[in-house]
Amino acid sequence: MPIVPMDHLSTHGRVVDNIAAGFLIATDTPLAILDFFITNPESSKEDRDKALDELTQTLIKDAKVLGYDVLMASSKISAIVERAKKNGFKSIGMHEALILGGE
């Protein structure tokens, strides 16, 4: 995935211990999106794993506080899919992500 320009990221982002970051993308519907997760490759695997769990759980709580009833996330990376399932997400099938513009 190409680097996402800063002005394309949601203003609702979180950073955990300078190890992991992620964003809650707001919509004008009851659905929000978790996306653009990244970790510091210089951190240990264990620290990244712990930070990603904390990040995911914090963004889920933030979404509830902001009134979202549904959260969506997508990935073809099995570790991300498993983390999402561990945090209560359920699979709704595979798809291909598509974008128009922004090139």
DSSP file with accessible surface (Angstrom, degrees, kcal/mol):
  #  RESIDUE AA STRUCTURE BP1 BP2  ACC     N-H-->O    O-->H-N    N-H-->O    O-->H-N    TCO  KAPPA ALPHA  PHI   PSI    X-CA   Y-CA   Z-CA
    1    1 A M              0   0  178      0, 0.0     3,-0.1     0, 0.0     0, 0.0   0.000 360.0 360.0 360.0 133.6    0.0    0.0    0.0
    2    2 A P        -     0   0  111      0, 0.0     2,-0.2     0, 0.0     0, 0.0  -0.252 360.0 -83.6 -68.2 160.0    1.4    3.4   -0.9
    3    3 A I        -     0   0  164      1,-0.1     0, 0.0     0, 0.0     0, 0.0  -0.442  45.4-128.7 -64.5 132.5    2.1    6.0    1.8
    4    4 A V        -     0   0   38     -2,-0.2     5,-0.1    -3,-0.1    -1,-0.1  -0.723  22.7-117.8 -86.6 125.7   -1.1    7.9    2.7
    5    5 A P    >   -     0   0   63      0, 0.0     3,-2.2     0, 0.0     4,-0.3  -0.328  22.8-118.7 -61.3 144.8   -0.7   11.7    2.6
    6    6 A M  G >  S+     0   0  157      1,-0.3     3,-1.7     2,-0.2    -2,-0.0   0.854 113.0  58.6 -54.5 -38.0   -1.3   13.3    6.0
    7    7 A D  G 3  S+     0   0  136      1,-0.3    -1,-0.3     4,-0.0     4,-0.1   0.541 100.4  58.8 -75.1  -1.6   -4.2   15.3    4.7
    8    8 A H  G <  S+     0   0  106     -3,-2.2    -1,-0.3     2,-0.1     2,-0.3   0.446  89.4  93.6 -98.0  -5.4   -6.0   12.1    3.7
    9    9 A L  S <  S-     0   0   34     -3,-1.7     4,-0.1    -4,-0.3    27,-0.0  -0.639  83.5-104.1 -90.8 150.2   -5.9   10.7    7.3
   10   10 A S        -     0   0   28     -2,-0.3    -1,-0.1     2,-0.1    15,-0.1  -0.295  20.0-128.9 -64.1 150.7   -8.8   11.1    9.7
   11   11 A T  S    S+     0   0  152      1,-0.2     2,-1.0    -4,-0.1    -1,-0.1   0.605  97.3  78.3 -76.5 -10.7   -8.4   13.7   12.5
   12   12 A H        +     0   0   53     12,-0.5    12,-2.8     2,-0.0     2,-0.3  -0.743  65.8 139.7-101.5  85.0   -9.3   11.0   14.9
   13   13 A G  E     -A   23   0A  32     -2,-1.0     2,-0.4    10,-0.2    10,-0.2  -0.846  35.1-152.0-121.3 161.9   -6.1    9.0   15.3
   14   14 A R  E     -A   22   0A 105      8,-2.5     8,-1.8    -2,-0.3     2,-0.4  -0.982   2.0-160.1-133.1 146.6   -4.3    7.3   18.2
   15   15 A V  E     -A   21   0A  99     -2,-0.4     2,-0.6     6,-0.2     6,-0.2  -0.991   8.6-154.2-125.2 134.2   -0.7    6.5   18.9
   16   16 A V  E >> S-A   20   0A   8      4,-3.1     3,-3.0    -2,-0.4     4,-1.5  -0.942  70.6 -38.5-113.0 111.5    0.3    4.0   21.5
   17   17 A D  T 34 S-     0   0  118     -2,-0.6    -1,-0.1     1,-0.3    34,-0.1   0.746 103.6 -71.0  50.7  32.7    3.7    4.4   23.1
   18   18 A N  T 34 S+     0   0  131      2,-0.2    -1,-0.3     1,-0.1     3,-0.1   0.766 125.9  93.6  56.9  24.3    5.3    5.5   19.8
   19   19 A I  T <4 S+     0   0   25     -3,-3.0    21,-2.8     1,-0.4     2,-0.3   0.722  86.2  17.6-112.8 -38.9    4.9    1.9   18.6
   20   20 A A  E  <  -AB  16  39A   3     -4,-1.5    -4,-3.1    19,-0.2    -1,-0.4  -0.987  57.1-175.4-140.9 147.7    1.5    1.8   16.8
   21   21 A A  E     +AB  15  38A  18     17,-2.4    17,-2.4    -2,-0.3     2,-0.3  -0.975  10.1 162.0-139.6 152.8   -0.9    4.2   15.3
   22   22 A G  E     -A   14   0A   0     -8,-1.8    -8,-2.5    -2,-0.3     2,-0.4  -0.975  22.9-126.8-163.3 169.9   -4.3    3.9   13.7
   23   23 A F  E     -AB  13  35A  36     12,-2.2    12,-2.2    -2,-0.3     2,-0.6  -0.949   5.2-145.6-133.8 145.8   -7.3    5.9   12.7
   24   24 A L  E     - B   0  34A   2    -12,-2.8     2,-0.7    -2,-0.4   -12,-0.5  -0.953  24.2-151.0-104.1 115.5  -11.1    5.9   13.2
   25   25 A I  E     - B   0  33A  43      8,-3.7     8,-2.1    -2,-0.6     2,-0.1  -0.830  12.6-145.1 -95.0 115.4  -12.7    7.2   10.0
   26   26 A A        -     0   0   63     -2,-0.7     2,-0.3     6,-0.2     6,-0.1  -0.426  17.8-176.0 -78.5 150.1  -15.9    9.0   10.7
   27   27 A T        -     0   0   43      2,-0.3     5,-0.0     4,-0.1    -1,-0.0  -0.859  39.8-111.7-132.2 173.8  -18.9    8.9    8.4
   28   28 A D  S    S+     0   0  161     -2,-0.3     4,-0.1     2,-0.0    -2,-0.0   0.030  98.0  71.1 -95.9  28.2  -22.3   10.5    8.5
   29   29 A T  S    S-     0   0   68      2,-0.5    -2,-0.3     0, 0.0     0, 0.0  -0.733 104.8 -92.2-126.3 179.0  -23.9    7.1    9.1
   30   30 A P  S    S+     0   0   76      0, 0.0    40,-2.2     0, 0.0    39,-1.6   0.447 102.6  88.3 -74.5   4.8  -23.9    4.8   12.1
   31   31 A L  E     - c   0  70A  52     38,-0.2    -2,-0.5    37,-0.2     2,-0.3  -0.881  53.3-179.4-111.2 133.1  -20.8    3.1   10.6
   32   32 A A  E     - c   0  71A   0     38,-2.4    40,-2.2    -2,-0.4     2,-0.4  -0.846  19.3-131.9-121.5 165.3  -17.2    4.1   11.2
   33   33 A I  E     -Bc  25  72A  39     -8,-2.1    -8,-3.7    -2,-0.3     2,-0.5  -0.956   2.1-149.1-124.1 133.8  -14.1    2.5    9.7
   34   34 A L  E     +B   24   0A   9     38,-2.7    40,-0.4    -2,-0.4     2,-0.3  -0.884  43.3 134.6 -96.0 129.8  -10.8    1.5   11.4
   35   35 A D  E     +B   23   0A  52    -12,-2.2   -12,-2.2    -2,-0.5    -2,-0.0  -0.959  29.3  54.6-162.5 175.6   -7.9    1.8    9.0
   36   36 A F  E     +     0   0A  49     -2,-0.3     2,-0.2     1,-0.2    -1,-0.1   0.841  60.5 174.0  56.9  42.8   -4.3    3.0    8.3
   37   37 A F  E     +     0   0A  66    -15,-0.1     2,-0.3    -3,-0.1   -15,-0.2  -0.561   2.0 172.9 -74.8 142.3   -2.8    1.0   11.2
   38   38 A I  E     -B   21   0A 117    -17,-2.4   -17,-2.4    -2,-0.2     2,-0.3  -0.985  15.5-155.3-148.9 150.6    1.0    1.1   11.3
   39   39 A T  E     -B   20   0A  44     -2,-0.3   -19,-0.2   -19,-0.2   -20,-0.1  -0.913  29.1-105.4-126.9 160.1    3.7    0.0   13.7
   40   40 A N    >   -     0   0   45    -21,-2.8     3,-1.9    -2,-0.3     8,-0.1  -0.729  24.7-154.2 -81.8 113.1    7.3    1.0   14.4
   41   41 A P  T 3  S+     0   0  108      0, 0.0    -1,-0.1     0, 0.0     4,-0.1   0.684  91.1  65.1 -66.7 -14.4    9.5   -1.8   12.9
   42   42 A E  T 3  S+     0   0  179      2,-0.1     2,-0.2   -23,-0.0   -23,-0.0   0.607  87.2  87.9 -82.4 -10.6   12.2   -1.0   15.4
   43   43 A S  S <  S-     0   0   22     -3,-1.9    -4,-0.0   -24,-0.1   -24,-0.0  -0.532  91.4 -96.0 -82.9 156.3   10.0   -2.1   18.3
   44   44 A S     >  -     0   0   46     -2,-0.2     4,-2.7     1,-0.1     5,-0.2  -0.279  30.0-114.6 -68.7 157.1    9.9   -5.8   19.3
   45   45 A K  H  > S+     0   0  141      1,-0.2     4,-2.6     2,-0.2     5,-0.2   0.900 118.2  52.1 -57.1 -41.3    7.2   -8.1   17.9
   46   46 A E  H  > S+     0   0  135      2,-0.2     4,-2.4     1,-0.2    -1,-0.2   0.912 110.2  47.0 -64.3 -42.8    5.8   -8.5   21.5
   47   47 A D  H  > S+     0   0   81      2,-0.2     4,-2.6     1,-0.2    -2,-0.2   0.902 113.0  49.3 -67.0 -39.2    5.6   -4.7   22.0
   48   48 A R  H  X S+     0   0   67     -4,-2.7     4,-2.7     2,-0.2     5,-0.2   0.929 111.2  50.0 -63.6 -43.0    4.0   -4.2   18.6
   49   49 A D  H  X S+     0   0   61     -4,-2.6     4,-2.0    -5,-0.2    -2,-0.2   0.938 113.1  45.2 -61.3 -46.9    1.5   -6.9   19.3
   50   50 A K  H  X S+     0   0  146     -4,-2.4     4,-2.4     1,-0.2    -1,-0.2   0.921 113.9  49.5 -63.7 -43.3    0.6   -5.4   22.7
   51   51 A A  H  X S+     0   0    3     -4,-2.6     4,-2.9     1,-0.2    -2,-0.2   0.894 109.6  51.4 -65.2 -39.7    0.4   -1.9   21.3
   52   52 A L  H  X S+     0   0   27     -4,-2.7     4,-2.7     2,-0.2    -1,-0.2   0.892 109.8  50.0 -65.8 -37.9   -1.9   -3.0   18.4
   53   53 A D  H  X S+     0   0   27     -4,-2.0     4,-2.5    -5,-0.2     5,-0.2   0.946 113.5  45.4 -62.8 -46.9   -4.2   -4.7   20.8
   54   54 A E  H  X S+     0   0   83     -4,-2.4     4,-2.6     2,-0.2    -2,-0.2   0.923 113.8  50.1 -62.5 -42.9   -4.4   -1.6   23.0
   55   55 A L  H  X S+     0   0    0     -4,-2.9     4,-2.7     2,-0.2     5,-0.2   0.943 111.4  47.7 -60.8 -48.3   -4.9    0.6   19.9
   56   56 A T  H  X S+     0   0    7     -4,-2.7     4,-2.2     1,-0.2    -2,-0.2   0.943 113.8  46.6 -59.9 -48.2   -7.7   -1.5   18.5
   57   57 A Q  H  X S+     0   0   86     -4,-2.5     4,-2.2     1,-0.2    -1,-0.2   0.894 112.6  50.6 -64.5 -37.3   -9.5   -1.6   21.9
   58   58 A T  H  X S+     0   0   35     -4,-2.6     4,-2.7    -5,-0.2    -1,-0.2   0.929 110.6  47.8 -67.6 -43.8   -9.1    2.1   22.3
   59   59 A L  H  X S+     0   0    0     -4,-2.7     4,-2.4     2,-0.2    -1,-0.2   0.870 109.5  53.9 -67.1 -32.8  -10.5    3.0   18.9
   60   60 A I  H  X S+     0   0   26     -4,-2.2     4,-1.9    -5,-0.2    -1,-0.2   0.942 111.3  45.8 -63.0 -45.3  -13.4    0.6   19.4
   61   61 A K  H  X S+     0   0  136     -4,-2.2     4,-2.5     1,-0.2    -2,-0.2   0.916 111.0  52.8 -63.3 -43.6  -14.2    2.5   22.7
   62   62 A D  H  X S+     0   0   21     -4,-2.7     4,-2.2     1,-0.2    -1,-0.2   0.914 107.1  52.6 -58.1 -42.8  -13.8    5.8   21.0
   63   63 A A  H  <>S+     0   0    1     -4,-2.4     5,-2.6     1,-0.2     4,-0.3   0.912 109.4  48.9 -60.9 -42.2  -16.2    4.8   18.2
   64   64 A K  H ><5S+     0   0  152     -4,-1.9     3,-1.5     1,-0.2    -1,-0.2   0.925 110.2  50.8 -64.0 -43.2  -18.8    3.8   20.9
   65   65 A V  H 3<5S+     0   0  126     -4,-2.5    -1,-0.2     1,-0.3    -2,-0.2   0.878 108.4  53.0 -61.4 -36.6  -18.4    7.2   22.7
   66   66 A L  T 3<5S-     0   0   98     -4,-2.2    -1,-0.3    -5,-0.2    -2,-0.2   0.472 123.8-105.6 -80.4  -0.7  -18.9    9.0   19.4
   67   67 A G  T < 5 +     0   0   51     -3,-1.5     2,-0.3    -4,-0.3    -3,-0.2   0.590  66.1 150.3  92.7  11.4  -22.1    7.1   18.8
   68   68 A Y      < -     0   0   35     -5,-2.6    -1,-0.3    -6,-0.2   -37,-0.2  -0.639  25.5-173.4 -81.0 134.5  -21.1    4.6   16.1
   69   69 A D  S    S+     0   0  136    -39,-1.6     2,-0.4    -2,-0.3   -38,-0.2   0.652  71.1  41.9 -94.7 -24.2  -23.1    1.3   16.2
   70   70 A V  E     -c   31   0A  76    -40,-2.2   -38,-2.4    -7,-0.1     2,-0.4  -0.991  62.1-165.7-131.6 135.4  -21.0   -0.5   13.5
   71   71 A L  E     -c   32   0A  37     -2,-0.4     2,-0.4   -40,-0.2   -38,-0.2  -0.966   8.4-165.3-117.5 140.2  -17.3   -0.6   12.9
   72   72 A M  E     +c   33   0A  79    -40,-2.2   -38,-2.7    -2,-0.4     2,-0.3  -0.945  12.2 167.3-124.5 143.4  -15.8   -1.9    9.7
   73   73 A A        -     0   0   42     -2,-0.4     2,-0.4   -40,-0.2   -38,-0.1  -0.976  11.8-163.7-145.3 153.1  -12.2   -2.9    8.9
   74   74 A S        +     0   0   53    -40,-0.4     2,-0.3    -2,-0.3    20,-0.1  -0.999  17.5 148.4-142.1 144.9  -10.7   -4.8    6.0
   75   75 A S        -     0   0   37     -2,-0.4    -2,-0.0     1,-0.1     0, 0.0  -0.937  38.1-151.7-165.7 149.9   -7.5   -6.5    5.3
   76   76 A K  S    S+     0   0  187     -2,-0.3     2,-0.6    18,-0.1     3,-0.1   0.391  73.4 104.2-101.5   1.5   -6.0   -9.4    3.4
   77   77 A I    >>  -     0   0   95      1,-0.2     4,-2.3     2,-0.0     3,-0.6  -0.725  67.4-146.9 -86.6 118.6   -3.3   -9.8    6.0
   78   78 A S  H 3> S+     0   0   91     -2,-0.6     4,-2.8     1,-0.3     5,-0.2   0.844  95.0  55.7 -59.1 -36.8   -4.2  -12.9    8.1
   79   79 A A  H 3> S+     0   0   61      2,-0.2     4,-2.0     1,-0.2    -1,-0.3   0.892 110.0  46.5 -64.7 -36.4   -2.6  -11.4   11.3
   80   80 A I  H <> S+     0   0   78     -3,-0.6     4,-2.5     2,-0.2    -2,-0.2   0.915 111.8  50.9 -70.9 -41.8   -4.8   -8.3   11.1
   81   81 A V  H  X S+     0   0   43     -4,-2.3     4,-2.6     1,-0.2    -2,-0.2   0.938 111.7  47.7 -59.7 -45.4   -7.9  -10.4   10.3
   82   82 A E  H  X S+     0   0  112     -4,-2.8     4,-2.4     1,-0.2    -1,-0.2   0.891 110.4  51.4 -65.4 -39.8   -7.2  -12.6   13.4
   83   83 A R  H  X S+     0   0   36     -4,-2.0     4,-1.3    -5,-0.2    -1,-0.2   0.925 110.5  49.5 -61.8 -43.5   -6.6   -9.5   15.6
   84   84 A A  H ><>S+     0   0   20     -4,-2.5     5,-2.4     1,-0.2     3,-0.6   0.945 111.3  48.2 -61.2 -45.9  -10.0   -8.1   14.4
   85   85 A K  H ><5S+     0   0   95     -4,-2.6     3,-1.9     1,-0.2    -1,-0.2   0.900 106.9  56.7 -61.7 -39.6  -11.8  -11.3   15.1
   86   86 A K  H 3<5S+     0   0  124     -4,-2.4    -1,-0.2     1,-0.3    -2,-0.2   0.807 107.0  51.5 -60.5 -27.3  -10.1  -11.5   18.6
   87   87 A N  T <<5S-     0   0   33     -4,-1.3    -1,-0.3    -3,-0.6    -2,-0.2   0.140 132.1 -88.6 -99.6  18.3  -11.7   -8.1   19.2
   88   88 A G  T < 5S+     0   0   69     -3,-1.9    -3,-0.2     1,-0.3    -2,-0.1   0.402  81.5 135.5  99.1  -4.5  -15.2   -9.1   18.2
   89   89 A F      < -     0   0   40     -5,-2.4     2,-0.4    -6,-0.2    -1,-0.3  -0.459  39.4-150.7 -73.1 152.5  -15.2   -8.4   14.5
   90   90 A K        -     0   0  177     -2,-0.1     2,-0.2     2,-0.0    -1,-0.0  -0.947  19.7-108.2-124.1 148.7  -16.8  -11.1   12.2
   91   91 A S        -     0   0   80     -2,-0.4     3,-0.1     1,-0.1   -10,-0.0  -0.519  26.0-178.3 -75.0 137.1  -15.9  -11.8    8.6
   92   92 A I        -     0   0  148      1,-0.4    -1,-0.1    -2,-0.2     2,-0.1   0.140  58.4 -83.6-117.6  15.7  -18.3  -10.8    6.0
   93   93 A G        -     0   0   42      2,-0.0    -1,-0.4     0, 0.0     2,-0.2  -0.313  52.3 -60.5 110.5 169.9  -16.3  -12.2    3.1
   94   94 A M        +     0   0  157     -2,-0.1     2,-0.3    -3,-0.1   -18,-0.1  -0.599  52.0 160.5 -90.7 151.6  -13.4  -11.3    0.9
   95   95 A H        -     0   0  124     -2,-0.2     2,-0.5     2,-0.0    -2,-0.0  -0.949  37.7-107.2-155.6 173.8  -13.4   -8.4   -1.5
   96   96 A E        -     0   0  156     -2,-0.3     2,-0.3     0, 0.0    -2,-0.0  -0.933  31.0-127.2-111.5 131.6  -11.0   -6.1   -3.4
   97   97 A A        -     0   0   80     -2,-0.5     2,-0.3     2,-0.0    -2,-0.0  -0.601  29.5-169.3 -76.9 137.2  -10.4   -2.6   -2.3
   98   98 A L        -     0   0  153     -2,-0.3     2,-0.3     2,-0.0    -1,-0.0  -0.935   6.6-171.4-128.1 148.8  -10.9    0.0   -5.0
   99   99 A I        -     0   0  143     -2,-0.3     2,-0.4     0, 0.0     3,-0.0  -0.990  10.3-158.9-140.5 149.2  -10.1    3.7   -5.2
  100  100 A L        -     0   0  173     -2,-0.3    -2,-0.0     2,-0.0     2,-0.0  -0.997  63.1  -7.7-127.8 125.1  -10.9    6.6   -7.6
  101  101 A G  S    S+     0   0   31     -2,-0.4     0, 0.0     1,-0.1     0, 0.0  -0.184  79.1  98.7  85.7-179.3   -8.7    9.7   -7.6
  102  102 A G              0   0   66      1,-0.2    -1,-0.1    -3,-0.0    -2,-0.0   0.538 360.0 360.0  78.0   5.5   -6.0   10.7   -5.2
  103  103 A E              0   0  191      0, 0.0    -1,-0.2     0, 0.0    -3,-0.0  -0.466 360.0 360.0 -79.4 360.0   -3.2    9.6   -7.5
